[in-house]
Amino acid sequence: MFQVIILHKKFLTNRKGCDILPPVKEIALQVVLFMEKTRLDPLDELVEYSLLYDFYGPLLKEKHREIFEDYVLNNLSLGEIARERNITRQGVYDALKRCRMALREYEDKMHLVDKFEVIREKLHTIEQIAREDAASQSERIEELTKEIYDVI
């Protein structure tokens, strides 16, 4: 799903009248790609946060970690968590929002999940190669192992 971004003509030139469309176009493209990336259906979002939690969960505060586990892993509602912890529903929502933001920030800085996904994909390819013809296997496996070492 692409969004159209309409920019006014005066924003496309600087004071000297020079065209600044390419940088603006690049920024607009980044905004569109970010918006597409952040729109996940609820199940994909749940899987993504579960994976982020697997990697970065221990970095969260204990209280936030418990609330996040109750919501994502134990599938409790905001109201159930609020009653159980004797806090407001809004407090639970805010804690979950902080957890999500923290998990995304950790991933943006460390890229462990991205690296994990690349390595898993390369290993899957190696498994497929292992089932193929033996003559070309060693070259392709060496190439993929180099790519994995580059990721690490």
C-alpha positions as CSV (number, residue, x, y, z in Angstrom):
1,M,0.0,0.0,0.0
2,F,1.7,3.2,-1.2
3,Q,0.8,6.6,0.0
4,V,1.1,9.7,-2.2
5,I,2.9,12.6,-0.8
6,I,2.1,16.0,-2.4
7,L,4.7,18.7,-1.9
8,H,4.1,22.4,-2.6
9,K,6.2,23.9,-5.3
10,K,7.9,26.5,-2.9
11,F,9.4,23.6,-0.9
12,L,11.1,22.2,-3.9
13,T,13.5,25.1,-4.4
14,N,15.8,26.9,-2.1
15,R,16.2,30.7,-1.8
16,K,18.5,30.8,-4.8
17,G,15.9,29.0,-6.9
18,C,18.0,25.8,-7.1
19,D,16.0,22.6,-7.5
20,I,16.1,20.5,-4.3
21,L,13.7,17.9,-5.5
22,P,16.1,14.9,-5.3
23,P,16.7,15.2,-1.5
24,V,13.0,15.9,-0.8
25,K,12.1,12.9,-3.0
26,E,14.5,10.7,-1.1
27,I,13.1,11.9,2.3
28,A,9.5,11.3,1.0
29,L,10.5,7.8,-0.2
30,Q,12.0,7.0,3.3
31,V,8.8,8.2,5.0
32,V,6.6,6.1,2.7
33,L,8.8,3.0,3.3
34,F,8.8,3.6,7.0
35,M,5.0,3.9,7.1
36,E,4.7,0.7,5.1
37,K,7.1,-1.2,7.4
38,T,5.3,-0.1,10.5
39,R,1.9,-1.2,9.3
40,L,1.7,-4.9,10.2
41,D,-1.4,-6.9,10.7
42,P,-1.9,-7.8,14.4
43,L,-0.5,-11.3,14.1
44,D,2.6,-10.2,12.3
45,E,3.1,-7.5,14.9
46,L,2.7,-10.0,17.7
47,V,5.3,-12.3,16.0
48,E,7.7,-9.4,15.5
49,Y,7.4,-8.2,19.1
50,S,7.9,-11.8,20.4
51,L,11.0,-12.1,18.4
52,L,12.3,-8.7,19.5
53,Y,11.5,-9.7,23.1
54,D,13.4,-12.9,22.7
55,F,16.5,-10.9,21.9
56,Y,16.1,-7.8,24.0
57,G,13.6,-8.7,26.8
58,P,16.3,-9.0,29.5
59,L,17.2,-5.3,28.8
60,L,13.7,-4.1,29.8
61,K,12.9,-3.1,33.4
62,E,11.4,-6.0,35.4
63,K,8.0,-4.4,35.7
64,H,7.8,-3.7,32.0
65,R,9.0,-7.1,31.2
66,E,6.3,-8.7,33.3
67,I,3.6,-6.6,31.7
68,F,4.9,-7.3,28.2
69,E,5.0,-11.0,29.0
70,D,1.4,-11.0,30.3
71,Y,0.1,-9.1,27.2
72,V,2.1,-10.7,24.4
73,L,3.1,-14.2,25.7
74,N,0.2,-14.9,28.1
75,N,-2.4,-13.2,25.9
76,L,-4.0,-11.2,28.7
77,S,-6.1,-8.2,27.9
78,L,-5.1,-4.7,29.1
79,G,-8.0,-4.8,31.7
80,E,-6.9,-8.2,33.0
81,I,-3.3,-7.0,33.5
82,A,-4.5,-3.8,35.1
83,R,-6.6,-5.7,37.6
84,E,-3.9,-8.2,38.4
85,R,-1.3,-5.4,39.0
86,N,-3.6,-2.9,40.6
87,I,-2.9,-0.2,38.0
88,T,-5.0,1.6,35.5
89,R,-5.6,0.3,32.0
90,Q,-4.0,3.4,30.6
91,G,-0.9,2.6,32.8
92,V,-0.7,-0.8,31.2
93,Y,-1.1,0.7,27.7
94,D,1.7,3.2,28.4
95,A,4.0,0.5,29.7
96,L,3.4,-1.6,26.6
97,K,4.0,1.4,24.4
98,R,7.3,2.1,26.2
99,C,8.3,-1.6,25.8
100,R,7.6,-1.6,22.1
101,M,9.6,1.6,21.7
102,A,12.5,0.3,23.7
103,L,12.6,-3.0,21.8
104,R,12.5,-1.2,18.5
105,E,15.3,1.2,19.6
106,Y,17.4,-1.7,20.7
107,E,16.9,-3.3,17.3
108,D,17.7,-0.1,15.5
109,K,21.0,0.2,17.4
110,M,22.1,-3.5,17.5
111,H,20.4,-5.1,14.5
112,L,20.5,-8.6,16.2
113,V,17.1,-9.7,14.8
114,D,18.1,-8.5,11.3
115,K,21.3,-10.5,11.5
116,F,19.5,-13.5,12.9
117,E,17.1,-13.4,10.0
118,V,19.9,-13.1,7.4
119,I,21.8,-16.0,9.0
120,R,18.7,-18.2,9.2
121,E,18.0,-17.5,5.5
122,K,21.6,-18.4,4.5
123,L,21.5,-21.6,6.6
124,H,18.3,-22.6,4.9
125,T,20.0,-22.1,1.6
126,I,22.9,-24.2,2.7
127,E,20.5,-27.0,3.7
128,Q,18.9,-26.8,0.2
129,I,22.4,-26.9,-1.4
130,A,23.3,-30.0,0.7
131,R,20.4,-31.8,-1.0
132,E,21.6,-30.9,-4.5
133,D,24.4,-32.1,-6.8
134,A,27.7,-32.6,-5.0
135,A,29.9,-31.0,-7.7
136,S,28.6,-27.5,-7.2
137,Q,27.9,-27.7,-3.5
138,S,31.3,-26.8,-2.0
139,E,31.6,-23.6,-4.0
140,R,28.1,-22.4,-3.1
141,I,28.5,-23.4,0.6
142,E,31.8,-21.5,0.8
143,E,30.2,-18.4,-0.7
144,L,27.3,-18.6,1.8
145,T,29.5,-19.2,4.8
146,K,31.5,-16.1,3.8
147,E,28.3,-14.1,3.6
148,I,27.3,-15.4,7.1
149,Y,30.7,-14.4,8.5
150,D,30.2,-10.9,7.0
151,V,26.9,-10.6,8.8
152,I,28.4,-11.7,12.1
